Amino acid sequence: MLFPLPYITHTHTHHTLSKETSRFQYQAGKDLEQCQRQADEVTEIMLNNFDKVLERDGKLSELEQRSDQLLNMSSAFSKTTKTLAQKKRWENIRWRIYLGLVVGGGLLIILIVLLVIFLPQRSEGSSGPQAQDSGAASGPGD
């Protein structure tokens, strides 16, 4: 009877081992399933992040194009303002020259009018005494 006892122990050990293996397999399957879910979540998060990176890259490219356009427009604006400022400067100089010519011409006209008014009076006054001097000089010499 000693023989059946180890058999029972062996059967009992086998049955206990089988239960432990089942429980271990069940736990391993559960852990594997949990790891798979976590891996799927991480994959989904990574794909979302990748999509966001691509979207940001597109937006950055668009911003870069806009900034290049603004840079070109500002350069053109700067050139236009410099050209316009130079044009206005020459126009201002031209108007100052015209104003100087008008003022100078006006002063010249006033000077000529004053000379015409005052110069003949002095000429008439000075020609009278010259006639007297010449008459006096010719009288005694006669």
DSSP file with accessible surface (Angstrom, degrees, kcal/mol):
  #  RESIDUE AA STRUCTURE BP1 BP2  ACC     N-H-->O    O-->H-N    N-H-->O    O-->H-N    TCO  KAPPA ALPHA  PHI   PSI    X-CA   Y-CA   Z-CA
    1    1 A M     >        0   0  199      0, 0.0     4,-0.9     0, 0.0     0, 0.0   0.000 360.0 360.0 360.0  -4.3    0.0    0.0    0.0
    2    2 A L  T  4  +     0   0  146      1,-0.2     3,-0.1     2,-0.2     0, 0.0   0.791 360.0  64.1 -71.0 -25.5    2.8    2.1    0.0
    3    3 A F  T  > S+     0   0  170      1,-0.2     4,-1.3     2,-0.2    -1,-0.2   0.913  97.4  51.2 -68.2 -44.7    2.6    2.3   -3.7
    4    4 A P  H  > S+     0   0   58      0, 0.0     4,-2.7     0, 0.0     5,-0.2   0.824  99.7  66.7 -66.6 -25.7   -0.7    4.1   -4.0
    5    5 A L  H  X S+     0   0  108     -4,-0.9     4,-2.7     1,-0.2     5,-0.2   0.949 102.0  43.9 -63.8 -49.2    0.2    6.8   -1.6
    6    6 A P  H  > S+     0   0   75      0, 0.0     4,-3.6     0, 0.0    -1,-0.2   0.872 112.1  56.0 -62.8 -31.7    2.9    8.3   -3.8
    7    7 A Y  H  X S+     0   0  150     -4,-1.3     4,-3.2     2,-0.2     5,-0.2   0.936 108.7  45.8 -62.7 -44.2    0.4    8.0   -6.7
    8    8 A I  H  X S+     0   0  102     -4,-2.7     4,-3.3     2,-0.2     5,-0.2   0.930 115.2  47.5 -64.3 -42.8   -2.1   10.0   -4.8
    9    9 A T  H  X S+     0   0   73     -4,-2.7     4,-3.2    -5,-0.2    -2,-0.2   0.936 113.3  48.3 -64.2 -42.2    0.5   12.5   -3.9
   10   10 A H  H  X S+     0   0  121     -4,-3.6     4,-3.1     2,-0.2    -2,-0.2   0.920 114.0  46.1 -64.3 -42.2    1.7   12.5   -7.5
   11   11 A T  H  X S+     0   0   60     -4,-3.2     4,-3.0     2,-0.2    -2,-0.2   0.926 114.4  48.0 -65.3 -43.9   -1.9   13.0   -8.7
   12   12 A H  H  X S+     0   0  120     -4,-3.3     4,-2.8    -5,-0.2     5,-0.2   0.925 113.8  46.8 -64.2 -41.9   -2.5   15.6   -6.2
   13   13 A T  H  X S+     0   0   72     -4,-3.2     4,-3.4    -5,-0.2     5,-0.2   0.923 113.2  49.4 -65.4 -42.3    0.7   17.4   -7.1
   14   14 A H  H  X S+     0   0  121     -4,-3.1     4,-2.6    -5,-0.2    -2,-0.2   0.922 112.7  47.0 -63.2 -43.1   -0.1   17.1  -10.8
   15   15 A H  H  X S+     0   0  100     -4,-3.0     4,-2.2     2,-0.2    -2,-0.2   0.922 115.4  45.3 -65.6 -42.1   -3.6   18.5  -10.1
   16   16 A T  H  X S+     0   0   57     -4,-2.8     4,-2.7     2,-0.2    -2,-0.2   0.923 113.9  49.9 -66.3 -42.0   -2.2   21.3   -8.0
   17   17 A L  H  X S+     0   0  103     -4,-3.4     4,-2.8    -5,-0.2    -2,-0.2   0.908 109.5  51.3 -63.1 -40.0    0.5   21.9  -10.6
   18   18 A S  H  X S+     0   0   56     -4,-2.6     4,-2.5    -5,-0.2    -2,-0.2   0.911 110.7  48.3 -64.4 -40.9   -2.1   22.0  -13.3
   19   19 A K  H  X S+     0   0  117     -4,-2.2     4,-2.7     2,-0.2    -2,-0.2   0.922 112.7  48.3 -65.6 -43.1   -4.2   24.5  -11.3
   20   20 A E  H  X S+     0   0   89     -4,-2.7     4,-3.0     2,-0.2    -2,-0.2   0.912 112.0  49.3 -63.6 -41.5   -1.1   26.7  -10.7
   21   21 A T  H  X S+     0   0   59     -4,-2.8     4,-3.2     2,-0.2     5,-0.2   0.921 112.0  48.8 -64.2 -41.8   -0.2   26.5  -14.4
   22   22 A S  H  X S+     0   0   66     -4,-2.5     4,-2.8     2,-0.2    -2,-0.2   0.928 113.4  46.1 -62.7 -46.2   -3.7   27.4  -15.4
   23   23 A R  H  X S+     0   0  145     -4,-2.7     4,-3.0     2,-0.2    -2,-0.2   0.919 114.2  48.7 -64.0 -41.7   -3.7   30.3  -13.0
   24   24 A F  H  X S+     0   0  151     -4,-3.0     4,-3.1     2,-0.2    -2,-0.2   0.925 113.1  47.0 -63.7 -43.4   -0.3   31.4  -14.2
   25   25 A Q  H  X S+     0   0  127     -4,-3.2     4,-2.8     2,-0.2    -2,-0.2   0.900 113.1  49.5 -64.6 -40.3   -1.4   31.1  -17.9
   26   26 A Y  H  X S+     0   0  151     -4,-2.8     4,-2.5    -5,-0.2    -2,-0.2   0.942 114.4  44.3 -63.7 -45.5   -4.5   33.1  -17.0
   27   27 A Q  H  X S+     0   0   88     -4,-3.0     4,-3.1     2,-0.2    -2,-0.2   0.910 114.0  50.2 -65.1 -42.2   -2.5   35.8  -15.2
   28   28 A A  H  X S+     0   0   43     -4,-3.1     4,-3.0     2,-0.2    -2,-0.2   0.915 111.7  48.4 -63.3 -40.7    0.1   35.8  -18.1
   29   29 A G  H  X S+     0   0   34     -4,-2.8     4,-2.7    -5,-0.2    -2,-0.2   0.910 112.6  48.4 -64.4 -40.6   -2.7   36.2  -20.6
   30   30 A K  H  X S+     0   0  102     -4,-2.5     4,-2.5     2,-0.2    -2,-0.2   0.928 113.6  46.3 -65.1 -44.8   -4.3   38.9  -18.6
   31   31 A D  H  X S+     0   0   71     -4,-3.1     4,-2.8     2,-0.2    -2,-0.2   0.909 113.2  49.9 -63.0 -41.7   -0.9   40.7  -18.3
   32   32 A L  H  X S+     0   0  120     -4,-3.0     4,-2.6    -5,-0.2    -2,-0.2   0.921 110.8  49.5 -63.2 -41.0   -0.3   40.2  -22.0
   33   33 A E  H  X S+     0   0  118     -4,-2.7     4,-2.4     2,-0.2    -2,-0.2   0.916 111.7  48.6 -64.4 -41.3   -3.7   41.6  -22.8
   34   34 A Q  H  X S+     0   0   89     -4,-2.5     4,-2.6     2,-0.2    -2,-0.2   0.924 111.9  49.1 -65.0 -42.9   -3.0   44.6  -20.5
   35   35 A C  H  X S+     0   0   73     -4,-2.8     4,-2.7     1,-0.2    -2,-0.2   0.899 110.1  51.9 -62.6 -39.3    0.4   45.2  -22.2
   36   36 A Q  H  X S+     0   0  108     -4,-2.6     4,-2.5     2,-0.2    -2,-0.2   0.914 109.9  48.8 -64.2 -41.4   -1.2   45.0  -25.6
   37   37 A R  H  X S+     0   0  126     -4,-2.4     4,-2.6     2,-0.2    -2,-0.2   0.924 112.6  47.9 -63.3 -43.7   -3.8   47.6  -24.6
   38   38 A Q  H  X S+     0   0   99     -4,-2.6     4,-2.8     2,-0.2    -2,-0.2   0.912 111.7  50.0 -63.6 -41.0   -1.1   49.9  -23.3
   39   39 A A  H  X S+     0   0   45     -4,-2.7     4,-2.7     2,-0.2    -2,-0.2   0.906 110.7  49.9 -63.9 -39.8    0.9   49.4  -26.4
   40   40 A D  H  X S+     0   0   86     -4,-2.5     4,-2.6     2,-0.2    -2,-0.2   0.913 111.4  48.9 -64.2 -41.1   -2.2   50.2  -28.5
   41   41 A E  H  X S+     0   0  116     -4,-2.6     4,-2.7     2,-0.2    -2,-0.2   0.926 112.3  47.6 -63.6 -44.3   -2.8   53.3  -26.4
   42   42 A V  H  X S+     0   0   80     -4,-2.8     4,-2.9     2,-0.2    -2,-0.2   0.917 112.0  50.5 -63.6 -40.9    0.9   54.4  -26.8
   43   43 A T  H  X S+     0   0   74     -4,-2.7     4,-2.7     2,-0.2    -2,-0.2   0.929 111.3  48.3 -61.9 -43.8    0.7   53.7  -30.6
   44   44 A E  H  X S+     0   0  123     -4,-2.6     4,-2.5     2,-0.2    -2,-0.2   0.926 112.5  48.3 -63.3 -42.8   -2.5   55.8  -30.8
   45   45 A I  H  X S+     0   0   93     -4,-2.7     4,-2.8     1,-0.2    -2,-0.2   0.927 112.0  49.6 -63.3 -42.6   -0.9   58.6  -28.9
   46   46 A M  H  X S+     0   0  120     -4,-2.9     4,-2.6     2,-0.2    -2,-0.2   0.912 110.8  49.3 -64.0 -41.3    2.2   58.5  -31.1
   47   47 A L  H  X S+     0   0  101     -4,-2.7     4,-2.6     2,-0.2    -1,-0.2   0.915 111.9  49.0 -64.3 -40.8    0.1   58.6  -34.2
   48   48 A N  H  X S+     0   0   74     -4,-2.5     4,-2.4     2,-0.2    -2,-0.2   0.923 112.5  48.3 -62.6 -43.6   -1.8   61.6  -32.9
   49   49 A N  H  X S+     0   0   80     -4,-2.8     4,-2.5     2,-0.2    -2,-0.2   0.897 110.6  51.2 -63.5 -39.6    1.4   63.3  -32.0
   50   50 A F  H  X S+     0   0  120     -4,-2.6     4,-2.6     2,-0.2    -2,-0.2   0.922 109.8  49.7 -63.9 -42.3    2.8   62.5  -35.4
   51   51 A D  H  X S+     0   0   92     -4,-2.6     4,-2.5     1,-0.2    -2,-0.2   0.913 111.3  49.5 -61.3 -41.4   -0.3   64.0  -37.1
   52   52 A K  H  X S+     0   0  106     -4,-2.4     4,-2.8     2,-0.2    -2,-0.2   0.896 109.5  51.5 -64.8 -38.6    0.1   67.1  -34.9
   53   53 A V  H  X S+     0   0   82     -4,-2.5     4,-2.6     2,-0.2    -2,-0.2   0.929 111.1  47.6 -63.8 -43.8    3.8   67.4  -35.9
   54   54 A L  H  X S+     0   0   90     -4,-2.6     4,-2.3     2,-0.2    -2,-0.2   0.915 112.6  49.5 -62.9 -40.4    2.8   67.2  -39.6
   55   55 A E  H  X S+     0   0  112     -4,-2.5     4,-2.4     1,-0.2    -2,-0.2   0.928 112.3  47.2 -64.3 -43.8    0.1   69.8  -39.0
   56   56 A R  H  X S+     0   0  156     -4,-2.8     4,-3.0     2,-0.2    -1,-0.2   0.879 109.3  54.5 -65.0 -38.0    2.5   72.1  -37.2
   57   57 A D  H  X S+     0   0   93     -4,-2.6     4,-2.5     2,-0.2    -1,-0.2   0.920 109.0  48.3 -61.3 -42.4    5.1   71.6  -40.0
   58   58 A G  H  X S+     0   0   40     -4,-2.3     4,-2.3     2,-0.2    -2,-0.2   0.921 112.9  47.5 -62.8 -42.7    2.5   72.7  -42.5
   59   59 A K  H  X S+     0   0  118     -4,-2.4     4,-2.7     2,-0.2    -2,-0.2   0.895 111.3  51.0 -66.6 -39.1    1.6   75.7  -40.5
   60   60 A L  H  X S+     0   0  107     -4,-3.0     4,-2.5     2,-0.2    -2,-0.2   0.901 109.6  50.5 -64.3 -39.3    5.3   76.6  -40.0
   61   61 A S  H  X S+     0   0   48     -4,-2.5     4,-2.4     2,-0.2    -2,-0.2   0.923 111.1  48.8 -63.1 -41.4    5.9   76.3  -43.7
   62   62 A E  H  X S+     0   0   90     -4,-2.3     4,-2.5     1,-0.2    -2,-0.2   0.921 111.7  48.9 -64.0 -42.7    2.9   78.6  -44.3
   63   63 A L  H  X S+     0   0  100     -4,-2.7     4,-2.7     2,-0.2    -1,-0.2   0.889 109.8  52.4 -64.0 -37.7    4.2   81.1  -41.7
   64   64 A E  H  X S+     0   0  120     -4,-2.5     4,-2.4     2,-0.2    -2,-0.2   0.924 109.8  48.5 -64.6 -41.7    7.7   81.0  -43.4
   65   65 A Q  H  X S+     0   0  123     -4,-2.4     4,-2.4     1,-0.2    -2,-0.2   0.925 112.4  48.9 -63.2 -43.3    6.1   81.7  -46.8
   66   66 A R  H  X S+     0   0  132     -4,-2.5     4,-2.8     1,-0.2    -2,-0.2   0.905 110.5  50.3 -63.1 -41.2    4.1   84.6  -45.3
   67   67 A S  H  X S+     0   0   61     -4,-2.7     4,-2.5     2,-0.2    -1,-0.2   0.895 109.9  50.7 -66.6 -36.8    7.2   86.0  -43.5
   68   68 A D  H  X S+     0   0   78     -4,-2.4     4,-2.5     2,-0.2    -2,-0.2   0.920 111.3  48.6 -63.5 -42.3    9.2   85.8  -46.8
   69   69 A Q  H  X S+     0   0  119     -4,-2.4     4,-2.8     2,-0.2    -2,-0.2   0.924 112.0  48.5 -62.6 -43.5    6.3   87.7  -48.6
   70   70 A L  H  X S+     0   0  113     -4,-2.8     4,-2.8     2,-0.2    -2,-0.2   0.893 110.4  51.9 -64.0 -37.8    6.3   90.3  -45.8
   71   71 A L  H  X S+     0   0  109     -4,-2.5     4,-2.3     2,-0.2    -2,-0.2   0.933 112.0  45.8 -64.0 -44.2   10.0   90.7  -46.1
   72   72 A N  H  X S+     0   0  111     -4,-2.5     4,-2.5     1,-0.2    -2,-0.2   0.914 113.9  49.0 -64.0 -41.8    9.8   91.2  -49.8
   73   73 A M  H  X S+     0   0  123     -4,-2.8     4,-2.7     1,-0.2    -2,-0.2   0.899 111.1  49.4 -65.9 -39.2    6.9   93.6  -49.4
   74   74 A S  H  X S+     0   0   62     -4,-2.8     4,-2.6     2,-0.2    -1,-0.2   0.885 110.4  51.1 -68.0 -35.8    8.8   95.6  -46.7
   75   75 A S  H  X S+     0   0   55     -4,-2.3     4,-2.3     2,-0.2    -2,-0.2   0.935 112.3  46.0 -64.7 -44.9   11.9   95.7  -49.0
   76   76 A A  H  X S+     0   0   51     -4,-2.5     4,-2.6     2,-0.2    -2,-0.2   0.907 112.9  50.6 -63.6 -40.9    9.8   97.1  -51.8
   77   77 A F  H  X S+     0   0  141     -4,-2.7     4,-2.8     2,-0.2    -2,-0.2   0.912 109.2  51.3 -62.9 -41.7    8.1   99.5  -49.5
   78   78 A S  H  X S+     0   0   48     -4,-2.6     4,-2.3     2,-0.2    -2,-0.2   0.923 111.3  47.1 -61.9 -44.3   11.4  100.7  -48.2
   79   79 A K  H  X S+     0   0  138     -4,-2.3     4,-2.5     2,-0.2    -2,-0.2   0.917 112.7  50.0 -63.2 -42.1   12.7  101.3  -51.8
   80   80 A T  H  X S+     0   0   88     -4,-2.6     4,-2.9     1,-0.2    -2,-0.2   0.918 110.7  48.7 -64.1 -43.0    9.5  103.1  -52.7
   81   81 A T  H  X S+     0   0   54     -4,-2.8     4,-2.8     2,-0.2    -1,-0.2   0.894 111.4  49.8 -66.6 -37.3    9.7  105.4  -49.7
   82   82 A K  H  X S+     0   0  147     -4,-2.3     4,-2.4     2,-0.2    -1,-0.2   0.931 113.3  46.4 -65.1 -43.4   13.3  106.2  -50.4
   83   83 A T  H  X S+     0   0   91     -4,-2.5     4,-2.5     2,-0.2    -2,-0.2   0.926 114.8  47.0 -63.2 -44.3   12.5  107.0  -54.0
   84   84 A L  H  X S+     0   0   90     -4,-2.9     4,-2.8     2,-0.2     5,-0.2   0.904 111.1  51.4 -65.5 -40.5    9.5  109.1  -53.0
   85   85 A A  H  X S+     0   0   45     -4,-2.8     4,-2.4     2,-0.2    -1,-0.2   0.917 111.5  47.6 -63.1 -41.3   11.5  110.9  -50.3
   86   86 A Q  H  X S+     0   0  103     -4,-2.4     4,-2.5     2,-0.2     5,-0.2   0.924 112.0  50.2 -65.1 -42.0   14.2  111.8  -52.9
   87   87 A K  H  X S+     0   0  134     -4,-2.5     4,-2.3     1,-0.2    -2,-0.2   0.931 112.7  46.2 -61.8 -44.2   11.5  112.9  -55.3
   88   88 A K  H  X S+     0   0  108     -4,-2.8     4,-2.6     2,-0.2    -1,-0.2   0.862 109.7  55.0 -67.3 -35.6    9.9  115.2  -52.7
   89   89 A R  H  X S+     0   0  144     -4,-2.4     4,-2.5    -5,-0.2    -2,-0.2   0.946 110.9  44.3 -62.4 -47.3   13.3  116.5  -51.6
   90   90 A W  H  X S+     0   0  145     -4,-2.5     4,-2.8     2,-0.2    -2,-0.2   0.891 112.8  52.3 -64.2 -38.1   14.0  117.6  -55.2
   91   91 A E  H  X S+     0   0   62     -4,-2.3     4,-2.5    -5,-0.2    -2,-0.2   0.915 109.9  49.1 -62.9 -41.4   10.5  119.0  -55.6
   92   92 A N  H  X S+     0   0   84     -4,-2.6     4,-2.2     2,-0.2    -2,-0.2   0.921 111.8  48.3 -63.4 -43.4   11.1  121.0  -52.4
   93   93 A I  H  X S+     0   0   67     -4,-2.5     4,-2.4     1,-0.2    -2,-0.2   0.923 110.7  51.9 -62.9 -42.8   14.4  122.3  -53.6
   94   94 A R  H  X S+     0   0  119     -4,-2.8     4,-2.7     1,-0.2    -2,-0.2   0.921 109.8  48.6 -59.5 -45.4   12.8  123.2  -57.0
   95   95 A W  H  X S+     0   0  157     -4,-2.5     4,-2.9     1,-0.2    -1,-0.2   0.875 109.7  52.3 -65.3 -35.7   10.0  125.2  -55.2
   96   96 A R  H  X S+     0   0  170     -4,-2.2     4,-2.7     2,-0.2    -1,-0.2   0.904 110.1  48.8 -65.6 -39.1   12.6  127.0  -53.1
   97   97 A I  H  X S+     0   0   97     -4,-2.4     4,-2.8     2,-0.2    -2,-0.2   0.937 112.5  48.0 -64.1 -45.3   14.5  128.0  -56.2
   98   98 A Y  H  X S+     0   0  112     -4,-2.7     4,-2.7     2,-0.2    -2,-0.2   0.926 112.6  48.6 -60.6 -44.3   11.2  129.2  -57.8
   99   99 A L  H  X S+     0   0  113     -4,-2.9     4,-3.0     2,-0.2     5,-0.2   0.924 111.5  50.0 -63.0 -41.7   10.4  131.1  -54.7
  100  100 A G  H  X S+     0   0   43     -4,-2.7     4,-3.0     1,-0.2    -2,-0.2   0.904 111.5  48.7 -62.5 -40.9   13.9  132.7  -54.6
  101  101 A L  H  X S+     0   0  119     -4,-2.8     4,-3.1     2,-0.2    -2,-0.2   0.911 112.7  47.6 -65.3 -42.0   13.6  133.6  -58.3
  102  102 A V  H  X S+     0   0  103     -4,-2.7     4,-2.9     2,-0.2    -2,-0.2   0.941 115.5  44.3 -64.7 -46.2   10.1  135.2  -57.7
  103  103 A V  H  X S+     0   0   81     -4,-3.0     4,-2.8     2,-0.2     5,-0.2   0.940 116.2  47.5 -64.4 -43.7   11.3  137.1  -54.7
  104  104 A G  H  X S+     0   0   37     -4,-3.0     4,-2.5    -5,-0.2    -2,-0.2   0.919 113.5  48.0 -62.9 -42.2   14.5  138.1  -56.5
  105  105 A G  H  X S+     0   0   29     -4,-3.1     4,-2.7    -5,-0.2    -2,-0.2   0.913 111.6  50.3 -63.6 -41.6   12.5  139.2  -59.5
  106  106 A G  H  X S+     0   0   30     -4,-2.9     4,-2.6     2,-0.2    -2,-0.2   0.927 111.9  47.2 -62.7 -43.4   10.1  141.1  -57.4
  107  107 A L  H  X S+     0   0  112     -4,-2.8     4,-2.7     2,-0.2    -2,-0.2   0.894 111.9  51.2 -64.4 -38.7   13.0  142.9  -55.6
  108  108 A L  H  X S+     0   0  101     -4,-2.5     4,-2.8     2,-0.2    -2,-0.2   0.924 110.7  48.3 -64.0 -42.5   14.6  143.6  -59.0
  109  109 A I  H  X S+     0   0  110     -4,-2.7     4,-2.8     2,-0.2     5,-0.2   0.925 112.5  48.4 -64.1 -43.7   11.3  145.1  -60.3
  110  110 A I  H  X S+     0   0   96     -4,-2.6     4,-2.8     2,-0.2    -2,-0.2   0.927 112.2  49.7 -62.3 -41.1   10.9  147.2  -57.2
  111  111 A L  H  X S+     0   0   92     -4,-2.7     4,-2.5     2,-0.2    -2,-0.2   0.928 111.7  47.7 -63.8 -43.5   14.5  148.4  -57.5
  112  112 A I  H  X S+     0   0   88     -4,-2.8     4,-2.7     2,-0.2     5,-0.2   0.925 112.4  49.3 -64.2 -43.0   14.0  149.3  -61.2
  113  113 A V  H  X S+     0   0   73     -4,-2.8     4,-2.5     1,-0.2    -2,-0.2   0.934 112.3  48.1 -62.8 -44.2   10.8  151.2  -60.4
  114  114 A L  H  X S+     0   0   79     -4,-2.8     4,-2.9    -5,-0.2     5,-0.4   0.909 112.2  49.2 -64.0 -38.9   12.5  153.1  -57.6
  115  115 A L  H  X S+     0   0   89     -4,-2.5     4,-2.4    -5,-0.2    -2,-0.2   0.912 111.4  49.4 -65.7 -40.1   15.4  153.9  -59.9
  116  116 A V  H  < S+     0   0   92     -4,-2.7    -2,-0.2    -5,-0.2    -1,-0.2   0.893 115.4  44.3 -65.8 -38.5   13.1  155.1  -62.6
  117  117 A I  H  X S+     0   0   83     -4,-2.5     4,-0.6    -5,-0.2    -2,-0.2   0.952 125.4  28.8 -71.9 -48.5   11.2  157.3  -60.1
  118  118 A F  H  X S+     0   0  108     -4,-2.9     4,-1.4    -5,-0.2    -3,-0.2   0.792 111.5  62.8 -89.6 -25.9   14.2  158.8  -58.3
  119  119 A L  H  X S+     0   0   96     -4,-2.4     4,-2.2    -5,-0.4     5,-0.2   0.942 100.4  50.7 -70.5 -44.8   16.9  158.8  -61.0
  120  120 A P  H  > S+     0   0   56      0, 0.0     4,-2.9     0, 0.0     5,-0.3   0.874 106.3  57.2 -63.3 -32.0   15.2  161.2  -63.5
  121  121 A Q  H  X S+     0   0  119     -4,-0.6     4,-2.2     1,-0.2     5,-0.2   0.925 109.4  44.4 -64.7 -39.8   14.5  163.7  -60.7
  122  122 A R  H  X S+     0   0  186     -4,-1.4     4,-2.3     2,-0.2    -1,-0.2   0.888 112.4  52.9 -70.8 -34.2   18.2  163.9  -59.9
  123  123 A S  H  X S+     0   0   62     -4,-2.2     4,-2.1     2,-0.2    -2,-0.2   0.929 111.3  45.7 -67.2 -42.8   19.0  164.1  -63.6
  124  124 A E  H  X S+     0   0  139     -4,-2.9     4,-1.6     2,-0.2    -2,-0.2   0.922 114.8  47.9 -66.8 -40.7   16.7  167.0  -64.2
  125  125 A G  H  < S+     0   0   46     -4,-2.2    -2,-0.2    -5,-0.3    -1,-0.2   0.896 115.9  43.7 -67.1 -36.6   17.9  168.8  -61.1
  126  126 A S  H  X S+     0   0   60     -4,-2.3     4,-1.3    -5,-0.2    -1,-0.2   0.807 108.9  57.4 -83.2 -21.6   21.5  168.2  -62.1
  127  127 A S  H  X S+     0   0   59     -4,-2.1     4,-2.0    -5,-0.2    -2,-0.2   0.855  99.9  60.2 -77.3 -29.3   21.0  169.1  -65.8
  128  128 A G  H  X S+     0   0   32     -4,-1.6     4,-2.0     1,-0.2     5,-0.2   0.957 107.0  43.1 -62.4 -50.3   19.7  172.5  -64.9
  129  129 A P  H  > S+     0   0   62      0, 0.0     4,-2.6     0, 0.0    -1,-0.2   0.871 110.0  57.8 -66.9 -28.8   22.8  173.6  -63.1
  130  130 A Q  H  X S+     0   0  129     -4,-1.3     4,-2.6     1,-0.2    -2,-0.2   0.927 106.7  49.0 -67.1 -35.9   24.9  172.2  -65.9
  131  131 A A  H  X S+     0   0   59     -4,-2.0     4,-2.6     1,-0.2     5,-0.2   0.891 111.4  49.5 -68.9 -37.4   23.0  174.4  -68.4
  132  132 A Q  H  X S+     0   0  141     -4,-2.0     4,-2.3     2,-0.2     5,-0.2   0.911 111.8  48.2 -65.9 -42.3   23.7  177.4  -66.1
  133  133 A D  H  X S+     0   0  112     -4,-2.6     4,-2.1     1,-0.2    -2,-0.2   0.919 113.6  46.1 -65.1 -40.9   27.3  176.6  -65.9
  134  134 A S  H  X S+     0   0   72     -4,-2.6     4,-2.1     2,-0.2    -2,-0.2   0.881 113.3  50.2 -72.4 -33.1   27.6  176.1  -69.6
  135  135 A G  H  X S+     0   0   40     -4,-2.6     4,-2.0     2,-0.2    -2,-0.2   0.905 112.9  46.5 -68.8 -37.6   25.7  179.4  -70.3
  136  136 A A  H  < S+     0   0   62     -4,-2.3     5,-0.2    -5,-0.2    -2,-0.2   0.888 112.8  50.0 -70.9 -35.7   27.8  181.3  -67.9
  137  137 A A  H  X S+     0   0   73     -4,-2.1     4,-0.8    -5,-0.2    -2,-0.2   0.882 114.1  43.7 -73.4 -33.2   30.9  179.8  -69.3
  138  138 A S  H  X S+     0   0   69     -4,-2.1     4,-0.7    -5,-0.2    -2,-0.2   0.812 105.7  65.0 -82.6 -26.0   29.9  180.7  -72.9
  139  139 A G  H >< S+     0   0   44     -4,-2.0     3,-1.0     1,-0.2    -2,-0.2   0.966 105.1  39.1 -63.8 -53.5   28.7  184.2  -72.0
  140  140 A P  H 34 S+     0   0  111      0, 0.0    -1,-0.2     0, 0.0    -2,-0.1   0.834 110.5  60.2 -70.5 -25.6   32.0  185.7  -71.0
  141  141 A G  H 3<        0   0   71     -4,-0.8    -2,-0.2    -5,-0.2    -3,-0.1   0.705 360.0 360.0 -76.9  -5.2   33.9  184.0  -73.7
  142  142 A D    <<        0   0  167     -3,-1.0    -3,-0.1    -4,-0.7    -1,-0.1   0.167 360.0 360.0 -80.6 360.0   31.7  185.7  -76.4
